[in-house]
Amino acid sequence: MLLLRQSGLWWRLRAAPLSRSVLLGSRAASAALIAGFILFVLFTFARLAFGVRIEGSFLGFLGVCAAFSLMTAAFGLMIAALGKTVEATRGYAIMATLIMVMLGGAWVPTMFFPRWMQKITVVVPTRWAMDGLDGMTWRGLGLSAALVPIGMLLLFTLLFGVLAVMSFQWETPS
């Protein structure tokens, strides 16, 4: 998105009768579809190579994947909207992603974290994605166990989306 803004494409889009919300929403929708496709490929590979199964609710699994895809897209838009240059924003995005992955339990399950850290990681969106995916795969939980993770991921999606719309600048950063 920053490259498009720096290339001047945003100036051309500005002439169209599109609001910032519509423009950013369309970017978020395409990013969410890409994230969903990546999740599909990853879980297909995990199924074929490692025998990972959805032991819980399939609908809950799809819901967590969809909510996580939307959250990922909104987070990316927020980072791009806040960024000034492509290089600096890429560094911030990588750092933020690595921290969220680490604290969210994707590297080490949160059940192995100290109690105090388990309590503070509830403010990390990837924690909710991991909880939901764990529940729907190896823990074999039902749809009701996916509702809180889905709700929290959608709450983070809303937060990141609002911040992206509020922070987005039509002008090319100098």
C-alpha angles and dihedrals in degrees: 000000000000091000090053091049093048092047091058097248090124089061089058092046089050089065089060118085093254127130121222089250093055093046094046092041091056090049089049092050092052092046091049091051090051091048090049091051090050090052089050091052092046095050092044089054091045089051095049099038102033105019095243108174134191098240094171134047114334090202090052090050091052090046093052091047092050093046091047091050091052092047091049091051093048091047091052092050091049092052091047092047092051094044124097102191132023094236097050093042092051090055092048092047093051092048093047092046093050091049092048092048092048096045093038094064100250093123099033121012112254091235086076093054120100112268093252091053092047088057096051097044090073086087090062114089095211089060089065092046091051092046091051096045092045090051094050096044122034098004093054097217126165132249093274090064090058096053098079094047090047091049093048092048090051090049090054088046090055093046094049092043094052091048090049094051092045093047100041115113122198091205122086108254113244 
